[in-house]
Amino acid sequence: MGVLHQLAILFLDSVPTIVLFLLFFAFMRWAFFAPMRKTMEERAARIEGARAEAAAVEAEAKHELDAYHEALRRARAEIYSQQEAARQAALDNRAKLLKAMRVRAEEEVAAAKRRIEGDFNAALAQVEAETPELAREIVRTILKSPSPTRVGAIR
């Protein structure tokens, strides 16, 4: 029984230490662990709130970026269509100018051909009018001048 009695005395001697330990644990839980846990939970809640807010802001920024890209794409398409319309208008204007210049050149060529034909006809009429006179003058000149073959035959 000696060992049992010693264990009982040891247990009874340790009861104040156990009570002090439990009181210290309760005090630490109340004064340190509970506020620490509460602070950690608040921190975790704030972090999760900040993450959720950041995700919402990121989603909104992505939506705005997509809207910006879409607006930019539409603006580029509109600019390209305006440029294409301006280019087409310039090409149409150029084609009209070329056609007008071609018509004008054809008219000038036709007028020049008519002038040349008129000059040719006038020259032809003048040559035909002067031909009999020239022929007479040539005949007169030939008949008046002594022929080299005749001159040599007479001698």
C-alpha positions in Angstrom: 0.0 0.0 0.0 2.8 2.2 0.3 3.1 2.9 -3.4 -0.6 3.7 -3.6 -0.4 6.0 -0.7 2.6 7.8 -2.2 0.7 8.2 -5.5 -2.3 9.6 -3.7 -0.1 12.1 -1.8 1.6 13.0 -5.1 -1.8 13.4 -6.7 -3.0 15.6 -3.9 0.2 17.7 -4.1 -0.3 18.1 -7.8 -4.0 19.2 -7.6 -3.1 22.9 -6.9 -0.6 22.8 -9.8 -3.3 21.3 -12.0 -5.8 23.8 -10.8 -3.4 26.7 -11.4 -2.6 25.2 -14.8 -6.3 25.0 -15.7 -6.8 28.6 -14.4 -3.8 29.8 -16.4 -5.1 27.9 -19.5 -8.6 29.5 -19.0 -7.0 32.9 -18.5 -4.8 32.5 -21.6 -7.8 31.3 -23.6 -9.8 34.3 -22.5 -7.0 36.9 -22.6 -4.9 35.7 -25.5 -6.2 32.8 -27.6 -9.8 34.0 -28.1 -8.8 37.6 -29.2 -6.1 36.0 -31.4 -8.5 33.6 -33.0 -11.1 36.4 -33.4 -8.3 38.6 -35.0 -7.3 35.7 -37.3 -10.9 35.1 -38.3 -11.4 38.8 -39.0 -8.2 38.8 -41.0 -9.3 35.7 -43.0 -12.7 37.3 -43.6 -11.0 40.6 -44.7 -8.7 38.6 -47.0 -11.6 36.7 -48.5 -13.5 39.9 -48.9 -10.5 41.6 -50.5 -10.1 38.6 -52.8 -13.8 38.7 -53.7 -13.6 42.4 -54.3 -10.4 42.0 -56.3 -12.1 39.3 -58.4 -15.1 41.6 -59.0 -12.8 44.5 -59.9 -10.8 42.2 -62.2 -14.0 40.9 -63.8 -15.3 44.5 -64.3 -11.9 45.6 -65.7 -12.0 42.6 -68.1 -15.5 43.5 -69.1 -14.4 47.2 -69.7 -11.3 46.0 -71.5 -13.4 43.8 -73.8 -15.8 46.7 -74.3 -12.8 48.9 -75.1 -11.4 46.4 -77.6 -14.9 46.0 -79.2 -15.2 49.8 -79.5 -11.7 50.0 -80.9 -12.5 47.3 -83.4 -15.7 49.1 -84.5 -13.8 52.4 -84.8 -11.1 50.7 -86.9 -13.7 49.1 -89.1 -15.5 52.4 -89.5 -12.2 54.2 -90.3 -11.3 51.5 -92.8 -14.8 51.8 -94.4 -14.4 55.6 -94.6 -10.9 55.2 -96.1 -12.3 52.6 -98.6 -15.1 55.0 -99.5 -12.7 57.9 -99.9 -10.4 55.7 -102.0 -13.3 54.5 -104.1 -14.4 58.1 -104.6 -10.9 59.1 -105.6 -10.8 56.2 -108.1 -14.2 57.2 -109.5 -13.1 60.8 -109.8 -9.8 59.7 -111.4 -11.8 57.5 -113.9 -14.1 60.4 -114.7 -11.1 62.7 -115.3 -9.4 60.1 -117.5 -12.6 59.5 -119.5 -13.0 63.3 -119.9 -9.4 63.7 -120.9 -9.7 60.7 -123.3 -12.9 62.2 -124.9 -11.2 65.6 -125.2 -8.1 64.0 -126.8 -10.2 62.1 -129.2 -12.1 65.3 -130.1 -8.8 67.1 -130.6 -7.5 64.2 -132.8 -10.7 64.2 -134.8 -10.5 68.0 -135.2 -6.8 67.7 -136.3 -7.7 65.0 -138.7 -10.5 67.2 -140.2 -8.0 70.1 -140.4 -5.4 67.9 -142.1 -8.1 66.5 -144.4 -9.3 70.0 -145.2 -5.7 71.2 -145.9 -5.1 68.1 -148.0 -8.2 68.7 -150.0 -7.3 72.4 -150.4 -3.8 71.5 -151.5 -5.2 68.8 -153.8 -7.6 71.3 -155.3 -4.9 73.9 -155.7 -2.6 71.3 -157.4 -5.4 70.2 -159.7 -6.2 73.9 -160.4 -2.6 74.6 -161.1 -1.8 71.4 -163.0 -3.0 72.6 -166.5 -1.1 75.8 -166.1 2.1 74.0 -165.0 1.7 71.5 -167.8 1.4 74.3 -170.3 4.4 76.1 -168.9 6.4 72.8 -168.9 5.5 72.2 -172.6 6.4 75.8 -173.5 9.7 75.5 -171.7 10.5 72.2 -173.5 9.4 73.5 -176.9 11.4 76.8 -176.5 14.6 75.3 -175.4 16.8 73.5 -177.9 17.0 69.8 -177.2 20.5 68.4 -176.8 19.6 65.5 -179.0 18.3 67.8 -181.7 21.3 70.0 -181.5 23.7 67.1 -182.0 21.6 65.8 -184.9 21.7 69.0 -186.9 25.4 69.3 -186.8 
